[in-house]
Amino acid sequence: MFNSKSKNAKKEVEAIFNDIQINLENNYKDLAIGARKKAVSRLEELHEKGELSEKDYAKLKVKMDDFTRRMEGYHH
């Protein structure tokens, strides 16, 4: 049985990740930076509240870390 709360939380974070990806593809660095900050904050908040399973959190954290590495040279 799956947890719909976890499913909705995962979809929410993935939507933010999609914003990051689109902004990176279009070279909108400021928007990508803002979306990344939002994603980091929201991912941690949902994890702390227990709305994300450990498995989903681990997978999303790997994606977040990948975006962070890709954006290392972006400063603002």
N, C-alpha and C positions, 0 to 999 in steps of 0.2 A: 504494500500500500504506500502511495506517495503522499507527501505532505504538500497540500496546495499552497500553504504559506511560503514554504521553501521554494516551490516552483515559481510563484509570483516574484519573490525576492530575486531569484536567479534571472528571470526575464528582465527585471528592472536593471540589474547590473549589466546584463548583456546589451541592453538598449544604450546604456551610457558608453559601453565599449564600442558599439557601432558608431556613435557620435565621434569618438576619438579616431577611429579608423577612417571615417569619411573626411574628417578635418586633416588628418595626416596625408591622405591621398590628394587632397586639394591644396596642400601646402599652407593651410590656415594654422600657423603655429600657435598664435594666441588662443584661438578657440580650442585647439588640441590640448594645450596646457590647462585651460579651464576645465575641460571635460575630464582630463586625467585627475585633477584635484578632486573634482566631484566624485569620480569613480572610487578613488582611494577612500575618501571619507565615507561614502555610502556603503562600500564593501565592508569596512570595519564596523560601521554602525549595525548593519544587518547581522554580522557575525556575532557581535557582542550581545545583541538582543535574542540570539538563538533562532533567527528566522532563516538562516542558511545551514544546511547540513555541513558537517565537517568535510565530506567528500566534495560537495559543490564549492565550498569555500576554498579548498585546496586547488581545485581546477581553475577557479576564477582568479585566485592569487597568482598562479603561474602566468595567466594571460596578462594580468596587471603588471607583473614583473617584466614581461616581454615589452609592453608598451613603455615602461619606464626606461628600459635599456635603449629602445629605439629613439627615445626623446632626450637622451643624455645631454646633447649639445644645445637644447632649447633653453633659453634663459629669459626670464621676465619677472 
